[in-house]
């Protein structure tokens, strides 16, 4: 019923995946989040924005890799060298 959403750094990253992670969490285009972040940094004080980004890059976890999925192709694959 209710699926719990978690915030992770994205693999679609330009620096460390923080903006893209927020975009995936809110289900919007990562470019929009990056542009909004850049505008906020440009029109306010850039130094605090850089510090906040660095802290978020350290605190937000990487998305865990899905378990390796064994597929039918690998099951039927034969080694021709034998």
QUIDA-V585826 format. One record per residue. RES is the residue in three letters. OMEGA is omega in whole degrees, 0 to 359 (NA if undefined). Layout:
RES/OMEGA ; RES/OMEGA
//
This chain:
UNK/182 ; UNK/180 ; UNK/180 ; UNK/178 ; UNK/177 ; UNK/179 ; UNK/176 ; UNK/169 ; UNK/183 ; UNK/173 ; UNK/175 ; UNK/189 ; UNK/173 ; UNK/177 ; UNK/179 ; UNK/176 ; UNK/183 ; UNK/181 ; UNK/179 ; UNK/176 ; UNK/176 ; UNK/179 ; UNK/177 ; UNK/180 ; UNK/181 ; UNK/178 ; UNK/175 ; UNK/181 ; UNK/180 ; UNK/180 ; UNK/178 ; UNK/180 ; UNK/180 ; UNK/180 ; UNK/179 ; UNK/179 ; UNK/180 ; UNK/178 ; UNK/177 ; UNK/179 ; UNK/182 ; UNK/186 ; UNK/172 ; UNK/177 ; UNK/184 ; UNK/184 ; UNK/177 ; UNK/178 ; UNK/178 ; UNK/178 ; UNK/179 ; UNK/179 ; UNK/181 ; UNK/178 ; UNK/179 ; UNK/178 ; UNK/179 ; UNK/188 ; UNK/183 ; UNK/182 ; UNK/173 ; UNK/176 ; UNK/179 ; UNK/178 ; UNK/176 ; UNK/179 ; UNK/179 ; UNK/182 ; UNK/179 ; UNK/183 ; UNK/184 ; UNK/180 ; UNK/181 ; UNK/179 ; UNK/184 ; UNK/182 ; UNK/178 ; UNK/179 ; UNK/182 ; UNK/183 ; UNK/183 ; UNK/NA
//
